[in-house]
Amino acid sequence: MKFLVIQTAFPGDVILATSVVEKLYEFHPTSQIDFLLRKGNESLFASHPFLKKVLIWDKKKNKFSEILRLLSEVRNGKYDYVINLHRFSSSGFITAFSGAKNKIGFDKNPLSFLFTEKYEHKIGNETHEIDRNHKLIAKLTNEKSAKPKLYSSEKDFQTVSEYTTEKYVCFAPASVWFTKQWSTHKWAELINLIPAEQNIYLLGASSDLKLCQEIKAALALSEVEKQSKIINLSGKLTFLESAALMKEAEMNYVNDSAPLHLASAVNAPVTAVFCSTVPEFGFGPLSDKSFVAQTKKDLSCRPCGLHGKSSCPEKHFNCAESINAQDVISLSLTK
């Protein structure tokens, strides 16, 4: 059989979609499994051991011509199953006219009426996203979802080996959405609580370099020695190199964002700070050692949306400001 899994959203969504890939391979190890994603996320699968082909959607190109190119590629693939985890019409179009014998997706997709099977996608009932996704393949496997998984190569581990000779923690303080991102001074407060003997690595994309510099600058002037233990790696590591570094960390501190799912995919210890969003949406950590930090206040404005916002609608950002750094460090020290 030939399977195509589609998830063309953000990196975190693609990482969570790997749970579907894992489960399909478990039950159909001799089948071909391909993946369609948006350009920029393909490096997540650079050393994947059993994905046969990665189809890349360049969303910056002419949308109509790019969709037609992809549709042609998909149709030429002659898939038995197209499994669409994306809930928007563009991927729905590719699924509906893929020529696959079985076209499976969520009922929220505007073109789901053209699928052979569709399933409910409900957010807010504490069902994790991997379990929502698993419903699409339950008939092909069993009722139990797999955990997401990424495969860092030996070269990835070698690249970060210079940073792993002493005990360390990782911080991934950025998010695409402002209200998902804990405040700069809060990150600095948390760094001040990290034991002095541990190195601190700040992770992120090149675009996060300034934020990480601001966090380091926000440390008290008396923390000169600690500042020398902080290394800003923003833009210097790939997804899989970052995952390799996170895997061996004493702890990884993240927002409700892609690095949270990177940690889950390599079973790295993680403490996730949830500001405007809530774990009940289904995007919480899955590592064996994982913790969620969030406000203890009953805020009528929280959550203010599924994906966060570019600024606090109420102008106070209490969902972030009321999270105590000492509470966060205490959580992560739990055995």
C-alpha positions as CSV (number, residue, x, y, z in Angstrom):
1,M,0.0,0.0,0.0
2,K,1.0,3.6,-0.4
3,F,0.1,6.3,2.1
4,L,0.4,10.1,1.9
5,V,0.1,12.1,5.1
6,I,-0.6,15.8,4.7
7,Q,0.1,18.5,7.3
8,T,1.1,21.9,5.8
9,A,0.8,24.0,8.9
10,F,3.5,25.2,11.3
11,P,6.5,23.1,12.5
12,G,4.8,22.1,15.8
13,D,1.8,20.7,13.8
14,V,4.2,18.7,11.6
15,I,6.0,17.3,14.6
16,L,2.8,16.1,16.2
17,A,1.8,14.6,12.9
18,T,4.7,12.2,13.1
19,S,2.7,10.2,15.6
20,V,0.5,9.2,12.6
21,V,3.6,8.2,10.6
22,E,4.9,6.1,13.5
23,K,1.6,4.2,13.9
24,L,1.2,3.6,10.2
25,Y,4.7,2.1,10.1
26,E,4.1,0.0,13.1
27,F,1.1,-1.7,11.4
28,H,2.2,-1.5,7.8
29,P,6.0,-1.7,7.8
30,T,6.3,-2.8,4.2
31,S,4.1,0.0,2.8
32,Q,5.3,3.3,1.3
33,I,4.7,6.3,3.6
34,D,5.2,9.8,2.1
35,F,4.6,13.2,3.7
36,L,3.4,16.5,2.3
37,L,4.4,19.7,4.1
38,R,5.1,23.4,3.6
39,K,8.6,24.5,2.5
40,G,10.8,25.3,5.5
41,N,9.7,22.3,7.5
42,E,11.3,19.6,5.4
43,S,14.5,19.6,7.5
44,L,12.5,17.9,10.3
45,F,12.7,14.7,8.2
46,A,16.3,15.1,7.0
47,S,17.3,11.7,8.6
48,H,14.0,10.0,8.9
49,P,14.5,6.2,8.6
50,F,11.3,5.1,6.9
51,L,9.6,8.0,5.2
52,K,10.0,7.3,1.5
53,K,9.4,10.8,0.0
54,V,8.7,14.3,1.3
55,L,6.6,16.5,-1.0
56,I,7.2,20.2,-0.4
57,W,4.7,23.0,-0.9
58,D,6.2,26.4,-1.4
59,K,3.5,28.7,-0.2
60,K,5.4,31.8,-1.2
61,K,5.0,30.9,-4.9
62,N,1.9,31.5,-7.0
63,K,-0.7,29.7,-5.0
64,F,-2.8,28.4,-7.9
65,S,0.0,27.1,-10.0
66,E,1.8,25.5,-7.0
67,I,-1.4,23.7,-5.9
68,L,-1.8,22.3,-9.5
69,R,1.9,21.2,-9.5
70,L,1.4,19.4,-6.2
71,L,-1.9,17.9,-7.3
72,S,-0.1,16.5,-10.4
73,E,2.7,15.0,-8.2
74,V,0.2,13.5,-5.8
75,R,-1.9,12.0,-8.6
76,N,1.2,10.5,-10.1
77,G,1.9,8.9,-6.8
78,K,-1.2,6.7,-7.1
79,Y,-1.8,6.6,-3.4
80,D,-4.1,4.1,-1.8
81,Y,-4.7,6.4,1.2
82,V,-4.4,10.2,1.5
83,I,-4.6,11.2,5.1
84,N,-5.1,14.9,5.5
85,L,-4.5,16.4,9.0
86,H,-4.7,19.9,7.7
87,R,-8.1,21.6,8.0
88,F,-8.1,24.2,5.2
89,S,-9.4,24.2,1.7
90,S,-6.1,24.2,-0.1
91,S,-5.0,20.8,1.3
92,G,-8.7,19.7,1.0
93,F,-8.5,20.4,-2.8
94,I,-5.4,18.2,-3.1
95,T,-7.0,15.5,-1.1
96,A,-10.3,15.5,-2.9
97,F,-8.8,15.3,-6.3
98,S,-5.8,13.2,-5.4
99,G,-7.1,10.1,-7.2
100,A,-6.5,8.1,-4.0
101,K,-8.9,5.2,-3.3
102,N,-9.3,6.4,0.2
103,K,-9.4,10.1,1.1
104,I,-9.5,10.7,4.9
105,G,-9.6,14.0,6.8
106,F,-11.4,16.2,9.3
107,D,-15.0,17.5,8.9
108,K,-13.7,21.1,9.5
109,N,-12.0,21.0,6.1
110,P,-14.4,22.9,3.7
111,L,-13.9,20.2,1.1
112,S,-14.5,17.2,3.4
113,F,-17.7,16.4,1.6
114,L,-15.5,15.1,-1.2
115,F,-13.6,12.8,1.2
116,T,-14.4,9.1,1.5
117,E,-14.1,9.4,5.3
118,K,-14.3,12.4,7.6
119,Y,-14.0,12.8,11.4
120,E,-14.8,15.4,14.0
121,H,-11.9,17.6,15.1
122,K,-13.0,19.1,18.5
123,I,-10.7,21.4,20.5
124,G,-11.2,22.2,24.2
125,N,-12.3,18.9,25.6
126,E,-8.7,18.0,26.8
127,T,-8.2,15.5,24.0
128,H,-4.6,15.8,22.8
129,E,-3.9,16.6,19.1
130,I,-2.2,13.3,18.6
131,D,-5.4,11.5,19.7
132,R,-7.5,13.7,17.4
133,N,-5.2,12.9,14.5
134,H,-5.2,9.2,15.4
135,K,-8.9,8.9,14.7
136,L,-8.1,9.2,11.0
137,I,-6.1,6.0,11.0
138,A,-7.7,4.0,13.8
139,K,-9.3,1.6,11.4
140,L,-6.0,1.0,9.8
141,T,-4.1,0.4,13.1
142,N,-5.8,0.2,16.5
143,E,-7.3,2.5,19.1
144,K,-4.1,3.6,20.7
145,S,-2.2,6.6,19.3
146,A,1.6,6.7,19.1
147,K,3.8,9.4,20.4
148,P,5.4,11.8,17.9
149,K,9.0,11.0,17.1
150,L,11.9,12.8,15.3
151,Y,15.2,11.2,14.3
152,S,18.3,13.3,14.9
153,S,21.3,11.8,13.1
154,E,24.7,10.9,14.5
155,K,26.0,14.0,12.8
156,D,23.4,16.1,14.6
157,F,24.6,14.8,17.9
158,Q,28.2,15.4,17.0
159,T,27.4,19.0,16.1
160,V,26.1,19.7,19.5
161,S,28.6,17.5,21.4
162,E,30.7,20.6,22.3
163,Y,27.8,21.9,24.4
164,T,27.1,18.7,26.3
165,T,30.3,18.2,28.3
166,E,28.8,19.9,31.4
167,K,25.3,19.9,32.9
168,Y,23.0,22.3,31.1
169,V,19.5,23.5,30.5
170,C,17.9,24.9,27.4
171,F,15.6,27.9,27.0
172,A,13.4,28.4,23.9
173,P,11.7,31.7,24.8
174,A,10.2,32.8,21.5
175,S,6.8,32.1,19.8
176,V,5.2,33.2,16.6
177,W,2.4,34.7,18.7
178,F,3.1,37.4,21.3
179,T,0.6,36.2,23.9
180,K,2.0,32.7,23.8
181,Q,5.4,34.1,24.7
182,W,6.3,34.5,28.4
183,S,7.7,38.0,29.2
184,T,11.3,38.8,28.7
185,H,11.9,39.8,32.3
186,K,10.2,36.6,33.5
187,W,12.6,34.5,31.5
188,A,15.4,36.5,33.0
189,E,14.0,35.9,36.5
190,L,13.9,32.1,35.8
191,I,17.5,32.1,34.5
192,N,18.6,33.7,37.8
193,L,17.2,30.7,39.6
194,I,19.1,28.1,37.6
195,P,22.0,26.6,39.6
196,A,25.3,28.4,38.9
197,E,27.1,25.3,37.8
198,Q,24.8,24.7,34.8
199,N,25.3,26.1,31.4
200,I,22.2,27.8,29.8
201,Y,21.6,27.6,26.0
202,L,19.1,29.9,24.4
203,L,17.5,28.3,21.4
204,G,15.5,29.7,18.5
205,A,15.5,30.8,14.9
206,S,17.7,33.6,13.5
207,S,14.7,35.9,14.0
208,D,14.8,35.1,17.8
209,L,18.4,36.4,18.2
210,K,17.3,39.8,19.4
211,L,14.8,38.5,21.9
212,C,17.5,36.2,23.4
213,Q,19.9,39.0,23.6
214,E,17.3,41.1,25.4
215,I,16.7,38.3,27.9
216,K,20.4,38.1,28.6
217,A,20.7,41.8,29.0
218,A,17.8,41.8,31.5
219,L,19.8,39.9,34.0
220,A,21.0,41.8,37.0
221,L,24.4,43.4,36.6
222,S,25.5,41.3,39.6
223,E,25.0,38.2,37.6
224,V,28.2,38.7,35.5
225,E,29.4,35.2,36.3
226,K,26.0,33.7,35.2
227,Q,26.0,35.7,32.0
228,S,29.2,33.9,31.0
229,K,27.4,30.6,31.3
230,I,24.7,31.7,28.9
231,I,25.2,30.9,25.2
232,N,22.8,32.3,22.6
233,L,22.4,29.6,19.9
234,S,19.6,31.3,18.1
235,G,19.9,30.6,14.3
236,K,22.9,28.4,14.8
237,L,21.2,25.0,15.0
238,T,18.7,23.1,12.8
239,F,15.5,21.6,14.2
240,L,17.2,18.2,14.5
241,E,20.3,19.6,16.1
242,S,18.2,21.5,18.6
243,A,16.3,18.3,19.3
244,A,19.6,16.5,19.9
245,L,20.7,19.2,22.4
246,M,17.3,19.2,24.2
247,K,17.3,15.4,24.5
248,E,20.3,15.4,26.9
249,A,19.4,18.6,28.8
250,E,18.7,18.6,32.5
251,M,15.5,20.5,31.6
252,N,14.1,22.4,28.7
253,Y,12.0,25.6,29.3
254,V,9.6,26.5,26.5
255,N,6.4,28.3,25.6
256,D,3.3,26.6,24.1
257,S,5.2,26.5,20.8
258,A,7.2,24.3,18.4
259,P,10.1,23.6,20.8
260,L,7.6,22.1,23.2
261,H,6.8,19.5,20.5
262,L,10.5,19.1,19.7
263,A,11.0,18.0,23.3
264,S,8.0,15.6,23.1
265,A,9.4,14.0,19.9
266,V,12.7,13.1,21.5
267,N,11.2,12.4,25.0
268,A,13.3,15.3,26.5
269,P,12.5,16.7,29.9
270,V,10.4,19.8,29.4
271,T,8.6,22.5,31.4
272,A,6.1,24.4,29.2
273,V,4.8,27.8,30.1
274,F,1.2,28.4,29.0
275,C,0.2,32.1,28.9
276,S,-2.9,33.0,26.8
277,T,-3.5,29.4,25.7
278,V,-4.4,26.4,27.8
279,P,-3.3,22.8,27.9
280,E,-6.9,21.7,27.5
281,F,-6.7,22.7,23.8
282,G,-4.6,19.5,23.4
283,F,-1.1,20.7,22.6
284,G,0.6,19.9,26.0
285,P,3.9,18.1,26.5
286,L,4.1,14.4,26.1
287,S,7.6,13.6,27.4
288,D,7.9,11.2,30.4
289,K,9.2,14.0,32.5
290,S,7.1,17.0,31.7
291,F,5.4,19.9,33.5
292,V,3.0,22.7,32.7
293,A,3.3,26.1,34.3
294,Q,0.4,28.5,34.1
295,T,-1.3,31.3,36.0
296,K,-3.0,30.4,39.3
297,K,-5.4,33.3,38.8
298,D,-8.9,32.8,37.4
299,L,-8.8,35.1,34.5
300,S,-12.1,35.7,32.6
301,C,-10.1,36.6,29.5
302,R,-8.1,33.4,29.3
303,P,-7.9,31.7,26.9
304,C,-8.2,34.6,24.5
305,G,-7.9,32.4,21.4
306,L,-6.6,29.1,20.1
307,H,-3.4,30.4,18.6
308,G,-2.6,33.4,20.7
309,K,-2.6,37.0,19.5
310,S,-0.1,39.7,18.4
311,S,-0.8,41.7,21.6
312,C,-2.9,41.3,24.8
313,P,-6.5,42.4,24.0
314,E,-6.9,43.5,27.6
315,K,-3.6,45.5,27.6
316,H,-2.4,43.9,30.9
317,F,-1.1,40.5,29.9
318,N,-1.9,39.0,33.3
319,C,-1.9,35.5,32.0
320,A,1.9,35.8,31.6
321,E,2.8,38.4,34.3
322,S,1.1,36.4,37.1
323,I,3.2,33.3,36.5
324,N,5.9,33.2,39.2
325,A,9.4,32.2,38.1
326,Q,9.9,30.4,41.5
327,D,6.9,28.3,40.9
328,V,8.2,27.3,37.4
329,I,11.6,26.3,38.8
330,S,10.0,24.4,41.6
331,L,7.9,22.4,39.1
332,S,10.9,21.4,37.1
333,L,12.8,20.2,40.1
334,T,10.1,17.7,40.9
335,K,11.6,14.2,40.7
